[in-house]
Structures are given as structure tokens and as C-alpha cells.
């Protein structure tokens, strides 16, 4: 049990109704989980308003309610705490409830449209190889050293986030590297977290189903940097046209990285081929097994963060050269006989798909065909669907449009919208196959010796969601099965 006054430390309270000296068992934002002795925080969400469930939570035993609007009926045995923003209050309260775990570690958040998972995961691996105790919060998975904890959101809600960070602090973690999504920043899920540093990778067209406009999307990303304190560092990709905008209002110490523009941490690509990258990073030549310009950016960001956290230059470069890509990020498989190259990548935005396909074009010898299998998720930004198809056509010899996670939408309608982006001159090289498994098998059937197959959109995911039901589906597994069957 925790004292409510202690949990509310640093939370601007407009009004108390009831006793301040109440003990709280658990913090809850999901009314279905409220039980005797809990404090319910009524947050206005995108689909539901927690204020509508205050009465239900009191019936279930809530002893305290944090809200932005007091209910019409005040229960005499319940303490009501009126605040300006329930979501901001929740972040600070969750941090207090779990003993402010972020203050016990060096926490670095990575935000951007593309590269968040790669940068966070590569940082985690680098610091683990240095013998450090490290936590990871990512789209693919959460980790506390070698213990893997399944991930359901890019950034968990404030309660789950602080609970995970407490587990990390209790395990002795010195560092925590985490993805920070635009949704998390906008919804104050990271309120109350003490960040040592923040990284901006890039920003392109995505999540407009939620943010509505690109300007709102930029503001959500920038909010993360605006709220950093003066002791933190803010690192931005200066080659991105919005790189400087991210740091306009930050109080943090500003640093930059780049491949093309003068910056604090500069990298030059010497060679980029199917075996990896040869780089000049901070004046030193380095070979890495990671492939493509986008990975040169990722590695530069990782190097910059490590240096800003006090890691010696030579030590950092030595470990960087041995790192491998995260699962589902330019994840390569080569068939035994025909040497068909299969690449599984999470590219689910126009810019990410373009980056991956341009990388393939840059490293191929020129004689191979590129076969791209791609879809778009349902209940998400529909404006990018024709763009994804157009980009796939521009950089591929053959394109198969298929389902991704249609969720509650009709997959055939998603594919119809994608087909609107197919140029008339490219119609003959495009197939539309709704069933993703069949689409992957068809790609393998069409491939000849040394051809390259790209499976884009799902990457690390091990499921496909159709009509709200998730069933097991693994792109890499399906690719391996199809390649094996072909070569029997």
C-alpha cells in the first residue's frame, strides 16, 4: 500500500475532495482491472473517456479517483483529486508509485518515423557487449539483460512503463534504451520519466490516421524534446530537414549527427554491398555487417549516444563493428542451391520501403530481379497505400500486393487502394494476391537463381490480425518453408 499524498508528489492538484491520507493498493487506468483499495485515474482516450467509468470503479472498490472533471455524484468514502491533465498526472504518479526508477538509470529515448527499433536495439547490444546491465523497451521486445519480456506497444502506458523500469532498476540496470512513439509523447505516457538523452532519427509520412496532419505529427515528436531538462542531451539527425526543428525549444544540450552535413558526429560511406558497410566514422574506418545508408545513419546515432554516455572511442568502434541487425530489419536469408536472397523488413511506411529498395538496388550486381511482396495495415493511415504500391513498382522488377494486418478492414479494399498507385506502365508486372502465405509462395516460384525477394511490412511480427483475431504468421518462417519446398 502507498500513501496517496506521496504518489501525488510533484503533481499540480487543483482540488482535493475527501481525505488526503488514504492508502492506495494499485494505480489503474483500465476500469475493468479496478479492485478494492485501488486509485483510478480517469484519462480521456482516443476511443473512450475514463470519466464515464468512475461510478463503476467506485462500485468495484476504488478508494481514490484522479480526474479532470468532478462527477455529479460525490461518494463520501472516496477521495477525488482534480487535476488539469489526468494523463500527465498519471505519468508522474506511476513514476512515484514505483520509486522513480528512471532516476536510477541512464535512460535514453529514441524517436522518429524509422530507425527507432534499430537504434534502441543496437545500443542495447553494444552496452551488453561492454558488460553492462541494460534494459530495452522496443517494438520487437522488451529486455532486462537476457530476460525477454513480450512487447505489445512501441511505448507501454505509463503504469506498465514504470513497472518495467522498476524491474530494470531492481536488476541493477545502469542503462535503459527505449523507443518513444509519437503516440506516447502526445498521450503523456512518458510524463514523469527522467531522460538522460533523446535521439531524433527522421520524420516522414506516417500515423496521420491518429495525428490528422503532418504538422501535428511533427509537434508530437518535438514535444518529447521540449520537455527535456537542461542536464539531458538532445541528439538530432541534421540531414533530415526537420532535424533542427526538433531541437528548437529544448533546454537540453544539443548535438547532431549526419552523413552529408557538417555535424558533431559525421560518417561517410566508403563502400556499401551485400556483405555490409565500409564506413569512415568519426575519422576512423570501420566495417560492419549491417547494410545500406539507413544503417549508416543508425550506427552513427548509436556511436554518438555511446560517446555522449562516456564510452571510449576505440572501445565503441570495436564493438560497433561486430553488431548484427535486429530481427525483421533487413533480415537476410539465402537459399542453399539457387542462392535466392530473401529479405524480411518491417518497412511499413513509404520512406522506409523506399530506403530498403534503394539499398537493394545499391548492393545488387545488376543481373538479379527484385521481387517485392508488400501490403498495408488496416485501420491505419490510408493515404500511404497508393504511395507504397508506387514505390514498390519503381524499384522492383515484379511486385505482389498482398495483405498485411487488415484488422477490421476488408483486405480487398486495402489492395484496391494500393492498386490506385500502380502506374499504368507497370500494371503488367503487378500481381494482387490477398492471401499473404500464397503471395510469398508465388514470389519464390517466380524467383530465379540469385534473385532477391523482399517481404516488406511485417518484419519481426509473429502474427497476422484479421477481423480482430490474431493468428500465428511469421514472414521469415513462411519464406524459409517456401524456399525449402522449392529446392527439394
N, C-alpha and C positions, 0 to 999 in steps of 0.2 A: 504493500500500500504506500502511496506517495501523497504528500500534502499538496492540496490544490494550489496554495499560495506559492509554494516552491516551483511547481510546474509552470506557473504563470510568470515567473521571473523574466523581466525584460519585455513582457507583452503589454502594449498600451491598452489598458482597460478603461472603457468609457463609463461603465456602471456595474456594480455588484448588486444582485438581488438575492438575499439569503446569506447564510453563514460562509465566511471565508475559510474557516478552519475545518474543512471537510477532507476526508481521506479518499483517495481515488485508487481503484484497483487497476484499471486499464484505460487507455485512450482509445476511442473508437470513432471512425467516420462512416462506417457501414452500419446502418441501423439494425441489420439482421444479426450482427455479432454482439450487440449490446447485452450485457447481463448485469447482475446485482453488483453495485459499487462502482460502476464504470462512469467515465466522463464522456459524453457525446459531443463532438464538435460538428455543428451544422454547417456544412460547406455547400455553396451553390455550385453545382457541377454543370457540365455541358448538357446532360440529359435528365438530371434530377436535382432537386433542391433539398438539401438535408433538413431545412427548416420545416418541411412538410411532415417529417417523421419524428419530431421532438416528442409529441404525445405518446407515440408508440414506444420510444426509447425509455420514457419515464415509467410506463407500464411494465417494461422489462427490467426495471431496477436501476436505471441511471440516477446517480446522486448529484450530478452536475451537468450543466449544458452550456456550451460556448456558442454564441450566436451573434448575428448582425442585427437581427430584429427580435425583440422580445415577443413571445407568444401571447395571445389574448388571455389565456388561462395560465395563471402562475400557481404552481404546486408548492405548498408551504414547506415541504420536506426537501425540496430541490434547490440547489444554488445555481443561479443564472448569471453568466458572465457576458456582458455586452461588449463587443469589440467592433472596430471599423472593418477589419477583414478577417474572416474566420480561417481562410486558407493560410494567410501569413501567420496568424496566431498559432495554428496547428503546427507549422514548421518549427517555431520556437519552442512550443510546448513539448513536442516529440523529442527535440534535442535535450531539453531539460529533463524530461522523464527518464531518458536513457543515460543521463550523466554527461551530456555534451561530448559524445565520443569523437566527433570530428576535430575537437580541440586537442585530442591526444595523439593525432597523426598528422602527417603532411598530406593533405587532400588536394588533388589536382583534378579539375573538371575539364572535359573536352567537349566542345560544342561545334556544330557545323552541319551542313547537309550530308556531306560524305566524309569518310575518314575517321569518324568518332570511334567506332569499334576497333579499327586497326591501330590507331594511336594509343588508345587505352590498353589494348591487349599487348602491344609491343612494349609499352612501358612496364606493364606488369611482368612480362617475361624477362626484360632486361634487369629489373631490380631483383627478381628471383634468382637470376644467374649470378648476381652480385652477392647473394647470400642474405638478402633482406627478407623480413617478414612483410608480406604485401597483401592488400585486398584489391579486388577488381569488381566493379559494377558495370556490366555491359549488356548489350542486346543479346549476345550469344549465350553468356552465362555469368554468374557471379562466382567469385572465388575468394577463399581465405587461405592463402598459401596453396596447398594442393587439394584442399577440400572444395569440391564443386557444388554449387547451390543453383538449381534451375532458375532461369530468368524468364519473367513474364512480361516485363515492361522495360523500355530503354532506361527510364529512371523510375524507380518504385515510388509509391506515395510516401509522404513524409514519415509516417509511423514505421512502415516497413523499411524505409531507407535508414532511419536512425537505429532500428533494431539490428539491421545488418552491420552497421558501423560499430555498434556496441560489441557485437561478436568479434569483429576485426580487432578492436582495441583490446578486448579481453584475451585474444590470441597473441597479443604482443605486436600487432602490425605497426610498423613505423610509417608506412605509406598506404594511401588508397588512391587508385586511379579510377575515375568514373566518367561515363558518358552523361552529358547533360542535354536532354532534348529540349526543343523549343516549347513543347507542351509543359514540361516540368518547370521551366523558367516562368512561363505565363501563368501557370496554376499555383505558383509559390511552393512547389514540392521541395525546393532546396532552401527555403527560408530557414534560418537558424543554423545552417551548415557553415562552418568556418573553413574557407578555402585558402590554401597556401598559394594556389595559382590557377589560372584559367587559360585555355587554349581555344583559339578560333581557327578552324581548318579552311572553310569555304562556305559559300551560300549560293544555292541555285534553286530552281523551281521545285517546290515540294510542300506538302501539308497545307495547301491552300483550301482544302476541304474544311480545315479547322480554322486557319488564320484569316481566310477570305481574301486578303490582299497580300502581295509580296512585301509591301511596306510594313504591314503588321507582323509578318514573319521575321523581318529584319529587326523590328523593335523587340520582339520576344527574345531573340538571340542576344541583342545588345543589353537587355535588362540584366542578364547574368553578369556582365562586365560592369554595368553601372552600380551594382550593389557590392562589389568587392571593396575591401578596406585598403588603407594605404600600405599595409605591411605585405600585401599579396603581390604577385606578379601577374601581368596580363600579356600573353604571347599571341601574336596575330600573324596570319599568312598575308604578307604585304602584297603578294602578287594578285590576290583576289581584290576586285575593285571595291568591295565593301570592307576590306581588311582594316582600313583606318577608321571607318565609321564605327566599328565595334568598340573602339577604344576612346571615342570622343569624350565621353563623360566619366570615364573610370578614374578612381582615386589611386588605383594600383600602379605599380612600377611597370612601364611599358617596354616591351621587347618585340622584335619582328623576326620572321624567317622567310626565306624565298629561294627560288631557283633563278629568277630573272631580274629582280630589282635589288639594289643595294639594301642590305639589312644587317641585323645583328648576327644572324646565323644563316650563312649562304651556302648553297650546294650547287654544283654543276654536274650534269650528266655527261660522263665521258663515253660510255657505251651502254646500250640497252638491247639485250637479246633474250632468247628463250631460256638461257641459263641464269640470268639475273642482271643486276645493275653494277656498272663500274662508276663510282662517284668520286668527285672531289668535294669532300665535306669539311668545311671549316679549314681548308688548306691542306687536307690530308686525303690521299687516295684510299678508297675503300671498296671492296667487292662484297655484294650481298646477293642472296638467292631470291630476294624479292624482285619483282619485275614491274616495269612501267613508271612513267613520270609521276603518276599519282602516289606510287610508293616512295618515290624520291622525296616528295613533299612530306609523306607520313614519317619517314625516317628522320628527316630534318627536324620536324616537330618533336619527335621522341628525343633526339640528341639535345635539342635546345632545352627541353624540360629537365633532362638529366643533369645538364650543366648548371641550370638555374637552381637545382636542388643540391648542388655541391659535388657531383660526381666528377672525378678527374677525367680530363680529355682523353688520354690514351686508353684508360680503362673502359670508358664509354664506347669508344670506337671499336675496340677489340670485341666487346660483347655484341654491338650492333651488327657486326659482320656475320654473326652466327645465327641471327634471328630468322624465324620462318613465319610465313603469313598466317593470320588467324583462319580458323575453319570457315569455308564459304567465301573467302576473299581471294580471288584469282587462284582458286584451289585446283591444281592440275592433276590429271590422270592420263597415262599413256598406255594404249593397248599393246599387248605383248607382240603380236605378229604384224599387224598393219601399221603400227606406230601412229594411230589416230590419237590426236591430243584432245582430251576433254577438259574444259574449264568450267568450274561452277563458281558463280559470283553473285553476290547479293544485290548487284546493280538493279535498283528499282526506281530510279529517277532518270530523266533524260540525260542529265550531265554525267551521272555515274555510268550509264550504259555507253555513252559516247567515249568516256575515258577508257573503259575496258576495251571497246572495239578498236579505238585508236592505238592502244597498247598492242593489241594483237596484230594490227596492220604494221606496226613499227618493228615487231620482232619476227614476223614470218619471213620466209625466204622469197616468197612471191609466187610459187607454183601451187601452193595449197589453196583449197577452197575453205572459206569460213562459213559455217552453218550456225545460225543463231536461233535459239529457241527462247521465246520471251512472251511474257504475259503481263497483265496489270491487275493489282488487287482491287477487290470490290469495296464499296463503302469508303473509298478514299478519293483523292483529288482526280477527278475525271478529265481535267484539262490536259493532263500529261499523256493520256492514252494514244492519241494520234501522233504525238511527238516521238514517243517510244518506238512506234512502228516505223516512222520515217527514218529515224536514226539507225535502226536495225537494218533497214534496206540500203541506206547509204554506204554502210561499211561491211556488208555481208554479201556473199555470193548466193546464199539461199537463206530464207527466213521462214520459220514456222511460228505462227502466232498461236498461243495456247492459253489455258487457264493458269492463274497464279493462285491466289486465295480469293475466290469470288465472294466469299462471305454470304451476305444476304442477297446479293445481286445475281441476275441471270448472266452466267458466263458468256452466253452467245451475244448478249447485248454489249458486254465489255469488248468482246472481239470485234463486233460491228464498229464500235467507236474507234478501236485501234486501226481497223482497215481503212478508215477515212483518211489516215495519214500516209497510206501507201501511195507513192507517186504512180501515175498511170504507166510510166515506162518500166516500173518494177513489178507490176501485177503478176507477171508470169513466173517470177522467182519466189512468190509468197504462197505458202500453204497455210490453211487455217484448220487446226485440229484441236477441238475443245478438250479432249482427254489428255492431260499432261503426260501420263505414262506412255500413251501411244505416240505423242509428239516426240518424246525422247527416243523411243524405239525407231521412229521414222527417220530422225536425224542420223542415227547410227547406220541405218540401212542406206541412206543417201551418201554417206561418207566413203571416200576412197582413201588409199594409203596416204598417210601424212596430213590428211585434212584436219581442220580444227573445228571442234564443236563447242559453242558457248551456250551454257544453260544459265540464263540471267533471271534475277528477280527474287529467288528464294534463298539462295546461299546456304547458310547454316541451318535453316529451319528443318524440322523433322516432322512436319505435319502439313496437311492441306485442309483449309477450312471452307466447307461448302454448306450453305444453309444453316450456319451456326454450329455445325458439327465438325470437330477436328478429327481427322483420321491420319494414321502414320503415312508420311510421304517424305522421302529423302532423295533430293536430286542426284547426289553423288552415288548413292546406293542404286538408284534406277539406271544411271549411266553405266556403272560397273557391270550390272546384270546384263544390260543390252550389249555392251562390248564383248563380254564373255560369251554370250549366246551366239554372237555373230562369228566369233573366231573358233567355234567348236568344229 
